[in-house]
Amino acid sequence: MKTLFYAISALLIAFSNTFAQSNKQSSDSIKIDKKQQNGQFAIRHLQEDLEDILSVSELSNASIGISVINLETGETFYKKNPNILLIPASTLKLFTTAAGLEVLGSDFHYATRIYIDGTIKDSGELDGDIIIRASGDPSMSLMYMKDPTVILDNIALKLDSLRIKSIKGNIILDHGYFDNESFGPGWAIDDVPYPYSAPISAISFYDNKVELSFKPGVKAGDYSRLTIIPDNSYLRIVNNVMTVQSNTPTVLETDSDPRSGVIDIQGAIALPDLTSSTKKTNADPSTSIGLSIDDPVQYFLHVFKQRLEKMGIRIRGSLLQNELIDGPINYVELKQIFTHVSPPISSIIGIINTFSHNLGADMLFKTMGKEQFGEGSFSKGSESIKKYLSSIGIMPEQCSIVDGSGLSRLNLLSAQQQTTLLSKVHRSTYKEVFRASLAKPGMPGTLNNRMLKSLAQQQVIAKTGSMNNVSCLSGYAITRDGEDLAFSIMINGFTVPDGIIRNIQDMICMRLASFTRK
């Protein structure tokens, strides 16, 4: 009888425990389901808000592609035409810099080497040539250093240390690391005179451009005072900018083609207003314009010659490029006397992405082609990036990439391809280097005046892209709950001012940053 009692008691206890555990699991399941339901409701609410933002009449005639994904789960938060191909403009630089890190490595450095071919006489004369071997370095620029002419002065100091006072031969610049295609496929001819469309060459100095700074003369009717930065003998500037009264607008115009070597600047520059109320704000009455250089090789050679002569080294020969000499240069037999080494790629892509440095992006593009396929060209740069795309699961035949900067309207990408790239980089070994290269709201760069005093200012990093009728923004956003998102907002074909489109993009980013599932 006791045995039966104990058996029944054990069964009752077991049933009670099972029932309690079942109730607990059921309760936990209800909590999980409720949490999931709340999360799904929050995402639906987010999607509705984004639809409202995009329903404005200003976008009625635009082509829009958007993709927003969770980087950890792959969950799609929002999409709108995610697979249509659109012009990416400078958001293409995300692909260029990510591929650059993969192909070259974050510690890759450019090296510009100086050689002498000849003998140094007791008199201090080099009976021979100086040869400069360019390597595609974009960093001899104000974007990367305070004064790039210091590099040339250091070369002159090295020559001086070798007791070279004159050069009987030539100064030769070997720019064969890249091909001779200066402009990318599909670049607009109207962009050519402007610094953002400077020609691509294996040598780059001051971003292959000049800056012309004008100050008013002493009185109205005087010619303006002109400063050329950097000072060079390659261009001849005809200054027809006149000084006018302080209440007259300042206007500068040029119809000259830089390829002619002569630039005629017309216009007027106003005297400073010295009334007591505006004296402080008008302390610097100067104004500047930038112009690209047609021939970077001759530009560099002329500036180099000037710096050597300023340091007391006389040049008796000519300024030549490697195509004008007989046969290839045998560097094994030459004496290397100086090497300028660039910052690493990890630093270079920071400038490319934060400030949208077109020249740097296209030089990186050609460098990948040279290092991977032995040819520094746009076509081989494209081949290099397409190989990278295949490795991360993007089908190259479903997009078009013809340059590294995004200046070409022949480039075509989808929003989903952009977020796929951002997701793959998020899982790469160079994740932190890449993320650090992106622009941040309120900081120097292309986002310095955007998303200010919002949650997005601290939680969004991105790459901008804009040209006529094209505006894109792609990057990363962290939500209020700490979820890491990748997003791409691509808008083409609009006819309203760019500022309106940027405001719409900013509103989307601010909504993503404020998202919470709670």
Residue, then its C-alpha position, 0 to 999 in steps of 0.5 A: m500500500k505504501t509503495l502504491f502511495y509513493a508511486i502516485s505521489a511521484l507521478l503527481i510531482a512529475f506532472s506538476n513540474t512538467f505543467a509548471q515548466s510548460n507554463k513557464q515556456s509558454s509564458d516565455s514564448i508569449k514574451i518572445d512573440k510579443k517582443q517580435q511583434n513589437g519589433q515588426f510593428a516598429i519596422r512597419h512604422l519606420q517603413e511608413d515614415l520613410e514612404d511619407i518622406l519620399s512621397v513629396s512632389e519634389l521626387s515625383n519625376a525622379s528615379i529612386g533606389i534605396s536599400v537599408i539592411n541590418l548588418e548583423t542579421g541581414e534583415t531588410f529594414y526598407k527597400k525601394n527599387p533596390n535593384i534598379l541601376l542608377i548613376p552613383a556619382s562619388t558613392l562609387k568611391l566606396f567600391t574603389t577604396a574597398a577594392g584598394l584595401e583588398v588588392l593593395g593592403s592598408d599598408f601599401h605606399y607609393a614611392t617616387r624615386i630620383y636617380i642620376d645618370g652620369t658623373i659628378k665633376d669636381s666643378g660641381e657639374l653633373d655630366g648627365d641626367i636627373i631621372i624622376r620615376a613616378s609611381g602614381d602617388p596622389s599625395m603630393s598635394l595640399m590635401y595630404m600635406k601643408d606644403p608639397t613644394v617641400i618635397l622638391d626642396n628636399i630633392a634639391l638639398k640632396l643634390d646640394s649634399l652631393r655638391i651638384k651645382s649645375i646639371k649639364g644634361n636633362i631632367i627626365l620624368d618617367h610617367g610610364y607607370f600609368d598609360n596616357e589616358s588622362f580622362g576617364p570614359g564618359w567624363a563631361i568635356d565641360d568639366v575639364p577646366y575645373p580642378y575636380s576633373a584634373p587629368i590623371s597621370a602617374i605624376s601628380f603635384y598640387d592635384n594637377k591644378v593651380e590656384l589663382s588668388f586675386k587681391p584689389g589694387v590700391k585704388a579703383g582702376d588699378y589692376s588686381r594683384l595676382t598670386i599663383i599657387p604654386d608659383n610656376s613658369y608652365l602657365r602664362i596668366v594674363n591678368n585683366v581683373m580690375t579693381v572697382q569700388s567697394n559697392t561693386p560685386t566681384v566677378l572673375e571669368t575665364d574663357s581660356d583653354p588651359r591647354s594653350g598655356v595662356i590663361d586670360i582672366q577677366g573681371a573685377i574685384a572690389l576694394p574692401d569696405l572700410t566702414s566701421s561696421t564691416k571693417k573686421t568682416n572684410a579684412d581679407p578682400s582676396t578671391s580665388i579660382g582654381l584651374s586644372i593643368d592639361d599636362p601634369v608631366q610638364y607642369f611638374l618638371h617646370v615647378f621642379k626646375q624652378r625650385l632647383e634654380k631657387m636653391g642655386i642649381r643651374i639647369r643646362g639641359s631640357l625638360l623631357q618625358n620618357e617617351l622622348i628619349d631613346g629606348p627604355i630606362n635601365y634603372v639597375e645601372l642608375k644611382q638612386i639618390f632620393t625616395h619620397v614615400s607616400p602615406p599608407i593607403s589607409s590614410i589616402i582613402g581617408i582623404i578620398n572618402t571624407f573629402s571626395h578626392n576625385l584625382g586620388a580615387d582615379m589614381l588608386f583605380k589605375t594603381m590597382g590595374k597596374e599592380q594586379f594586371g601590369e597595366g595602369s589604365f582605366s580598363k585594367g582598373s575596372e577589371s580589378i574592381k570587377k574581380y573584387l566584386s565577384s569575390i564578394g558576391i556581386m555579379p560584375e555583368q550586372c553593373s558598370i564601373v569605368d572609373g574610380s572617382g564616379l565622374s563618369r555617367l557611364n557608371l551604374l550601380s544599384a542600392q542593393q549592390q551598395t549595401t552588399l558591399l558595405s555589409k561585406v566590408h563590415r565583415s572584413t579585416y579592414k573594417e575599421v580602416f574603411r569606416a574611419s575613412l567615411a565623412k561624419p556630420g558636423m566634421p570637416g568633409t562632405l557632411n560638415n553642414r549636414m544632420l547637425k544637432s540631431l541623433a544622426q550627427q553622432q550615429v551616421i557615417a557616409k559617402t556622398g555623391s552628386m553631379n547634375n541631377v544626381s544625388c546619392l548617400s551611402g554608409y552606416a547608421i547606428t539606431r537608438d537601440g545600437e543596431d548597426l545598419a548599412f544604407s544606400i539612398m540613390i536619387n537620379g533625374f530630379t529637377v529641383p535644387d540639390g539642397i532639397i534632395r540632400n534634406i530628404q536624404d538627411m531626414i531618412c538618416m535621422r529617422l534611421a538613427s532614431f529607430t527603436r524596437k521598444 
